Amino acid sequence: MPSISTRRANATDAGTVVRFIHALLDELTGGKAPAPDDVKQSAQIMLANASVVAVIATADDEPVGIMVLNKCTAIYAGGKFGYISELYVRPEKRSKGIAPHLLEVASREGRARGWKRLELAAPRQPKWKRTLDFYLRNGFEEIGPRLCRII
């Protein structure tokens, strides 16, 4: 297992954030991710938002993963809660404890903010069953599919 450290991303990390999020989107869409410039604009907006925490994981002095945690509010959740909108670890660094480490960072951040829950959406099944199984092994429960409407 590599030595893993994390730190909050800031505006100077936009390039790293863009690379990781673009790689995540490219993997999820089968190579049909938005252009890096589109991802860059979204990343800059995200990094400037005070209700968003982006965390970069580093192993052996190189960035290996990212997690983006958002503050949300819902009555069903008892008020404020956290939503992990992105979690990505470079393919060659997976199964080395990096993603569980990022999930623990999310839990600590959530507890510090008084949240009682974290939510996330797993990618489509059955293709991404390994991802769903990972989250289930790490304490998440299935609550139903997450849907969206483009507006």
ZATORTOR-997131 format. One line per 4 residues: their letters; for each residue x, y, z of N, C-alpha, C. Coordinates in nm, 4 decimals, decimal comma. Last residue first. Example, Ala and Ser with C-alpha at 12.3 -4.5 7.8 and 13.67 -1.06 7.14 Angstrom:
2
SA> 1,2850 -0,2250 0,7080 1,3670 -0,1060 0,7140 1,2900 0,0030 0,7870; 1,3190 -0,5690 0,7800 1,2300 -0,4500 0,7800 1,3200 -0,3300 0,7800
***
This chain:
151
IIRC> -3,1887 2,0249 -1,8758 -3,2752 2,1408 -1,8991 -3,1985 2,2543 -1,9659; -3,2045 1,6807 -1,8410 -3,1269 1,7895 -1,8952 -3,2225 1,9055 -1,9252; -3,2711 1,5088 -1,5528 -3,3340 1,5654 -1,6725 -3,2468 1,6812 -1,7166; -3,1872 1,2018 -1,3876 -3,1677 1,3426 -1,4153 -3,2465 1,3817 -1,5406
LRPG> -3,1849 0,9759 -1,1045 -3,2266 1,0148 -1,2384 -3,1945 1,1619 -1,2614; -3,0724 0,6989 -0,9324 -3,0684 0,8452 -0,9380 -3,0971 0,8818 -1,0838; -3,2442 0,4218 -0,7867 -3,1689 0,4854 -0,8953 -3,1745 0,6372 -0,8840; -3,2017 0,3435 -0,4337 -3,2763 0,3571 -0,5588 -3,1951 0,4267 -0,6655
IEEF> -3,0365 0,3051 -0,2290 -3,1637 0,3701 -0,1968 -3,2470 0,3916 -0,3219; -2,7922 0,0900 -0,1003 -2,8704 0,1287 -0,2176 -3,0024 0,1892 -0,1723; -2,5507 0,2196 0,1262 -2,6664 0,1342 0,1011 -2,7361 0,1833 -0,0247; -2,2046 0,2105 0,2196 -2,3180 0,2751 0,1540 -2,4282 0,1722 0,1323
GNRL> -1,9815 0,0762 0,3261 -2,0840 0,1281 0,4149 -2,2002 0,2018 0,3510; -1,8083 -0,0404 0,1467 -1,7604 0,0724 0,2253 -1,8720 0,1465 0,2973; -1,9420 -0,2277 0,0004 -1,8422 -0,2756 0,0970 -1,7951 -0,1650 0,1904; -2,0832 -0,0484 -0,1644 -2,1558 -0,1307 -0,0672 -2,0610 -0,1844 0,0397
YFDL> -1,8726 0,0511 -0,3212 -1,9451 0,1408 -0,2311 -2,0232 0,0623 -0,1259; -1,7963 -0,1893 -0,4557 -1,7007 -0,1140 -0,3731 -1,7738 -0,0247 -0,2730; -2,0295 -0,2490 -0,5984 -1,9837 -0,3392 -0,4920 -1,8836 -0,2709 -0,3995; -2,0245 -0,0349 -0,7834 -2,1336 -0,0482 -0,6868 -2,0912 -0,1364 -0,5705
TRKW> -1,7900 -0,1075 -0,9225 -1,7988 0,0204 -0,8519 -1,9083 0,0157 -0,7466; -1,8637 -0,3532 -1,0316 -1,7480 -0,3478 -0,9413 -1,7495 -0,2183 -0,8590; -2,0713 -0,2800 -1,2050 -2,1008 -0,3556 -1,0832 -1,9854 -0,3496 -0,9834; -2,0980 -0,1364 -1,4418 -2,0141 -0,0819 -1,3351 -2,0405 -0,1511 -1,2018
KPQR> -2,2793 -0,2840 -1,6006 -2,1420 -0,2596 -1,6466 -2,0492 -0,2175 -1,5331; -2,5427 -0,3169 -1,5372 -2,4469 -0,3976 -1,4627 -2,3010 -0,3704 -1,5004; -2,5575 0,0171 -1,4077 -2,5377 -0,1256 -1,3844 -2,5865 -0,2028 -1,5066; -2,4012 0,3367 -1,4142 -2,5005 0,2396 -1,4629 -2,4568 0,0959 -1,4407
PAAL> -2,2330 0,4502 -1,1089 -2,2600 0,4477 -1,2528 -2,3541 0,3343 -1,2908; -2,3904 0,5668 -0,8077 -2,3004 0,4733 -0,8758 -2,3320 0,4765 -1,0247; -2,3995 0,8646 -0,6361 -2,4657 0,7844 -0,7388 -2,3609 0,6949 -0,8027; -2,4221 0,9356 -0,2850 -2,3530 0,9368 -0,4131 -2,4350 0,8563 -0,5112
ELRK> -2,4285 1,0876 0,0399 -2,4910 1,0176 -0,0707 -2,4003 1,0264 -0,1925; -2,4008 1,0828 0,3899 -2,3363 1,1091 0,2615 -2,4125 1,0303 0,1564; -2,5413 1,2219 0,6913 -2,5325 1,1241 0,5835 -2,4513 1,1778 0,4666; -2,5444 1,4192 0,8748 -2,5736 1,2850 0,9244 -2,5592 1,1795 0,8165
WGRA> -2,3267 1,6980 0,9328 -2,4102 1,6174 0,8451 -2,4306 1,4796 0,9051; -2,1578 1,8701 1,0672 -2,2839 1,8333 1,1298 -2,3777 1,7539 1,0414; -1,9094 1,9144 0,9708 -2,0131 2,0079 0,9273 -2,1505 1,9749 0,9851; -1,7694 1,6995 1,0698 -1,7278 1,8342 1,1131 -1,8334 1,9389 1,0768
RGER> -1,8919 1,4943 0,9235 -1,9124 1,5022 1,0695 -1,8770 1,6412 1,1212; -1,7909 1,5600 0,6664 -1,9335 1,5625 0,6949 -1,9631 1,5735 0,8438; -1,5170 1,5166 0,7021 -1,5655 1,6494 0,6624 -1,7140 1,6625 0,6956; -1,5218 1,2405 0,7588 -1,4689 1,3373 0,8575 -1,5206 1,4781 0,8281
SAVE> -1,6288 1,1433 0,5156 -1,6984 1,1210 0,6432 -1,6518 1,2193 0,7493; -1,4293 1,2231 0,3342 -1,5661 1,2734 0,3197 -1,6441 1,2573 0,4493; -1,2167 1,0684 0,4312 -1,2054 1,2145 0,4322 -1,3445 1,2768 0,4214; -1,3218 0,8191 0,3666 -1,3034 0,8541 0,5083 -1,2868 1,0052 0,5238
LLHP> -1,3109 0,8327 0,0895 -1,4411 0,8209 0,1553 -1,4314 0,8555 0,3037; -1,0328 0,8380 0,0537 -1,1123 0,9551 0,0163 -1,2511 0,9506 0,0804; -0,9772 0,5766 0,1413 -0,9190 0,6907 0,2128 -0,9980 0,8181 0,1809; -1,1043 0,4256 -0,0548 -1,1542 0,4227 0,0835 -1,0995 0,5381 0,1678
AIGK> -0,9318 0,5096 -0,2755 -1,0737 0,5474 -0,2715 -1,1323 0,5347 -0,1302; -0,6819 0,3917 -0,1929 -0,6961 0,5358 -0,2167 -0,8418 0,5788 -0,2072; -0,6233 0,1223 -0,1722 -0,6686 0,1934 -0,0529 -0,6948 0,3414 -0,0718; -0,5717 0,0020 -0,4078 -0,4558 0,0284 -0,3223 -0,4936 0,1126 -0,2002
SRKE> -0,7502 -0,0228 -0,6148 -0,7338 -0,1364 -0,5225 -0,6083 -0,1218 -0,4371; -0,5821 0,1821 -0,8636 -0,7015 0,1300 -0,7953 -0,6660 0,0065 -0,7136; -0,3829 0,2798 -1,0189 -0,3680 0,2992 -0,8736 -0,4874 0,2451 -0,7952; -0,4504 0,2566 -1,2811 -0,3347 0,1781 -1,2353 -0,3100 0,1906 -1,0853
PRVY> -0,6705 0,4427 -1,2977 -0,6878 0,2969 -1,3090 -0,5707 0,2150 -1,2544; -0,6956 0,6974 -1,0515 -0,6331 0,6519 -1,1758 -0,6375 0,4995 -1,1817; -1,0109 0,7488 -0,9144 -0,8730 0,7078 -0,8876 -0,8169 0,6568 -1,0194; -1,2720 0,9646 -0,8283 -1,1951 0,9001 -0,9346 -1,0549 0,8701 -0,8854
LESI> -1,5780 1,0868 -0,7733 -1,4707 1,0165 -0,7036 -1,3982 0,9356 -0,8109; -1,8208 1,3398 -0,7565 -1,7147 1,2736 -0,8329 -1,6182 1,2060 -0,7376; -2,0125 1,3975 -0,5676 -2,0487 1,4055 -0,7095 -1,9435 1,3423 -0,7999; -2,1341 1,3137 -0,2776 -2,0082 1,2941 -0,3492 -2,0427 1,2895 -0,4976
YGFK> -2,3002 1,5204 -0,0636 -2,3168 1,4418 -0,1851 -2,1813 1,4340 -0,2554; -2,4093 1,5573 0,2738 -2,3063 1,5651 0,1709 -2,3372 1,4738 0,0541; -2,6748 1,7565 0,4167 -2,6008 1,6319 0,3988 -2,4976 1,6519 0,2887; -2,9126 1,9275 0,6236 -2,7920 1,9274 0,5409 -2,7281 1,7886 0,5342
GGAY> -3,2151 1,7632 0,6833 -3,1468 1,8920 0,6679 -3,0264 1,8783 0,5759; -3,3031 1,5044 0,6780 -3,2962 1,5726 0,8067 -3,2223 1,7048 0,8004; -3,3466 1,3937 0,4371 -3,2150 1,3707 0,4962 -3,2003 1,4397 0,6316; -3,5941 1,4831 0,3610 -3,5786 1,3395 0,3868 -3,4464 1,3070 0,4554
IATC> -3,5343 1,7564 0,3160 -3,6137 1,7188 0,4325 -3,5932 1,5716 0,4646; -3,2053 1,8526 0,2243 -3,3316 1,7863 0,1914 -3,4031 1,7493 0,3198; -2,9184 1,9961 0,0806 -3,0199 2,0042 0,1847 -3,1462 1,9348 0,1361; -2,5615 1,9624 0,0382 -2,6994 1,9598 -0,0102 -2,7926 1,9717 0,1090
KNLV> -2,2324 2,0250 -0,0498 -2,3331 2,0398 0,0548 -2,4698 2,0462 -0,0100; -2,0200 1,7879 -0,2117 -2,1099 1,9035 -0,2173 -2,2036 1,9062 -0,0985; -1,7020 1,6829 -0,3040 -1,8065 1,6717 -0,2024 -1,8870 1,8008 -0,2006; -1,5033 1,4997 -0,5092 -1,5736 1,6269 -0,4990 -1,6953 1,6053 -0,4108
MIGV> -1,1829 1,3604 -0,5240 -1,3197 1,3463 -0,4765 -1,3785 1,4862 -0,4678; -0,9203 1,1965 -0,7029 -0,9943 1,3171 -0,6655 -1,1324 1,2785 -0,6144; -0,5835 1,0637 -0,7343 -0,7288 1,0578 -0,7280 -0,7893 1,1891 -0,6853; -0,3139 1,1034 -0,7505 -0,3648 0,9737 -0,7960 -0,5171 0,9653 -0,7948
PEDD> -0,0314 1,3094 -0,7784 -0,1773 1,3022 -0,7678 -0,2285 1,1717 -0,8270; 0,2631 1,1989 -0,6060 0,1955 1,2287 -0,7322 0,0447 1,2189 -0,7129; 0,4049 1,1126 -0,3766 0,4245 1,2491 -0,4281 0,3642 1,2762 -0,5654; 0,2933 0,8647 -0,3094 0,4303 0,8731 -0,3595 0,4534 1,0041 -0,4343
ATAI> -0,0223 0,9905 -0,3726 0,0539 0,8740 -0,3273 0,1917 0,8839 -0,3913; -0,2934 1,2011 -0,2994 -0,1573 1,1884 -0,3495 -0,0954 1,0631 -0,2906; -0,6082 1,3311 -0,3801 -0,5311 1,2264 -0,3121 -0,3959 1,2153 -0,3807; -0,7806 1,6275 -0,3367 -0,6867 1,5555 -0,4222 -0,6112 1,4559 -0,3358
VAVV> -1,1089 1,7350 -0,3102 -0,9947 1,6781 -0,2383 -0,9093 1,5997 -0,3376; -1,3288 2,0024 -0,2943 -1,2595 1,9092 -0,3831 -1,1328 1,8648 -0,3112; -1,6265 2,0994 -0,1700 -1,4906 2,0663 -0,1274 -1,4356 1,9653 -0,2278; -1,8637 2,3564 -0,1912 -1,8016 2,2410 -0,2554 -1,6608 2,2231 -0,2011
SANA> -1,9558 2,5928 -0,1059 -2,0266 2,4748 -0,0563 -1,9724 2,3450 -0,1166; -1,8090 2,7900 -0,2355 -1,7779 2,7619 -0,0951 -1,8484 2,6376 -0,0419; -1,6776 2,7655 -0,5523 -1,8008 2,7521 -0,4753 -1,7689 2,7095 -0,3319; -1,4529 2,7535 -0,7061 -1,4851 2,8835 -0,6471 -1,6072 2,8780 -0,5558
LMIQ> -1,4539 2,4983 -0,8081 -1,3507 2,5315 -0,7100 -1,3772 2,6654 -0,6416; -1,6687 2,5213 -0,9948 -1,6792 2,4342 -0,8788 -1,5794 2,4751 -0,7703; -1,5576 2,6922 -1,1861 -1,6797 2,7328 -1,1151 -1,6928 2,6521 -0,9860; -1,3460 2,5297 -1,2716 -1,3183 2,6605 -1,2115 -1,4384 2,7116 -1,1326
ASQK> -1,4858 2,3113 -1,3786 -1,3964 2,2918 -1,2640 -1,3668 2,4249 -1,1949; -1,6158 2,4282 -1,5971 -1,6949 2,3727 -1,4866 -1,6097 2,3556 -1,3616; -1,3888 2,4921 -1,7515 -1,4795 2,5974 -1,7070 -1,5638 2,5495 -1,5889; -1,2846 2,2327 -1,7943 -1,2065 2,3352 -1,7233 -1,2965 2,4453 -1,6695
VDDP> -1,4762 2,1092 -1,9492 -1,4523 2,0578 -1,8153 -1,3779 2,1623 -1,7327; -1,4371 2,2601 -2,1789 -1,5674 2,2633 -2,1118 -1,5546 2,2136 -1,9679; -1,1745 2,1859 -2,2409 -1,2040 2,3263 -2,2107 -1,3391 2,3423 -2,1419; -1,1993 1,9072 -2,2976 -1,1302 1,9529 -2,1757 -1,1579 2,0983 -2,1412
APAK> -1,5321 1,8254 -2,4105 -1,3978 1,8766 -2,4386 -1,3318 1,9243 -2,3092; -1,6981 1,5475 -2,2508 -1,6948 1,6833 -2,3057 -1,5492 1,7252 -2,3304; -1,6388 1,2043 -2,3538 -1,6406 1,3111 -2,2540 -1,6466 1,4473 -2,3219; -1,6520 0,9561 -2,4788 -1,7324 1,0669 -2,5314 -1,7448 1,1807 -2,4300
GGTL> -1,5381 0,7218 -2,3883 -1,4595 0,8074 -2,4764 -1,5347 0,9265 -2,5333; -1,7399 0,6109 -2,2259 -1,6797 0,5325 -2,3337 -1,6070 0,6186 -2,4351; -1,8226 0,7553 -2,0130 -1,8961 0,7743 -2,1384 -1,8375 0,6943 -2,2542; -1,6475 0,6894 -1,8064 -1,7908 0,6636 -1,7898 -1,8685 0,6712 -1,9207
EDLL> -1,4007 0,7764 -1,9107 -1,4216 0,6355 -1,8752 -1,5704 0,6018 -1,8685; -1,4492 1,0490 -1,9381 -1,4120 0,9708 -2,0558 -1,4354 0,8220 -2,0309; -1,4942 1,1213 -1,6738 -1,6025 1,1329 -1,7708 -1,5739 1,0504 -1,8957; -1,2341 1,0694 -1,5709 -1,3532 1,0032 -1,5161 -1,4668 1,0047 -1,6188
AHIF> -1,0798 1,2468 -1,7254 -1,0537 1,1024 -1,7331 -1,1738 1,0229 -1,6809; -1,1911 1,4889 -1,6375 -1,2023 1,4519 -1,7792 -1,1783 1,3014 -1,7952; -1,1142 1,4802 -1,3706 -1,2566 1,4771 -1,4026 -1,2768 1,4397 -1,5493; -0,8293 1,4879 -1,4004 -0,8968 1,3760 -1,3343 -1,0441 1,3675 -1,3718
RVVT> -0,7862 1,7318 -1,5416 -0,7343 1,6040 -1,5918 -0,8096 1,4852 -1,5316; -0,9122 1,9192 -1,3686 -0,9617 1,8989 -1,5050 -0,9145 1,7648 -1,5595; -0,7464 1,9007 -1,1422 -0,8882 1,8681 -1,1326 -0,9442 1,8372 -1,2715; -0,5065 1,9954 -1,2506 -0,5142 1,8590 -1,1982 -0,6596 1,8140 -1,1909
GADT> -0,5859 2,2610 -1,3143 -0,5344 2,1700 -1,4172 -0,5432 2,0246 -1,3752; -0,6598 2,3692 -1,0629 -0,7598 2,3517 -1,1690 -0,7119 2,2538 -1,2764; -0,5091 2,4349 -0,8459 -0,5172 2,2924 -0,8809 -0,6109 2,2659 -0,9979; -0,5436 2,6964 -0,7858 -0,4185 2,6611 -0,8544 -0,4157 2,5143 -0,8958
ANAR> -0,7839 2,6952 -0,6422 -0,7831 2,7454 -0,7799 -0,6560 2,7070 -0,8552; -0,7533 2,3816 -0,4622 -0,7851 2,5238 -0,4715 -0,7711 2,5664 -0,6173; -0,8310 2,0875 -0,2770 -0,7916 2,1527 -0,4016 -0,8289 2,3000 -0,3937; -0,7085 1,9695 0,0277 -0,8153 2,0388 -0,0443 -0,7576 2,1024 -0,1695
RTSI> -0,5366 1,6575 0,0292 -0,5423 1,8010 0,0556 -0,6568 1,8593 -0,0236; -0,3978 1,3528 0,1526 -0,5003 1,4293 0,0820 -0,4867 1,5748 0,1184; -0,1885 1,0667 0,1038 -0,2213 1,1914 0,1709 -0,3274 1,2623 0,0886; -0,0680 0,7427 0,1491 -0,1690 0,8278 0,0863 -0,1873 0,9534 0,1695
SPM> 0,1777 0,5243 0,0634 0,1442 0,6245 0,1631 0,0526 0,7259 0,0953; 0,0563 0,2188 -0,0883 0,1331 0,3432 -0,0884 0,0924 0,4310 0,0287; 0,0841 -0,1191 0,0000 0,0000 0,0000 0,0000 0,0882 0,1248 0,0000
***
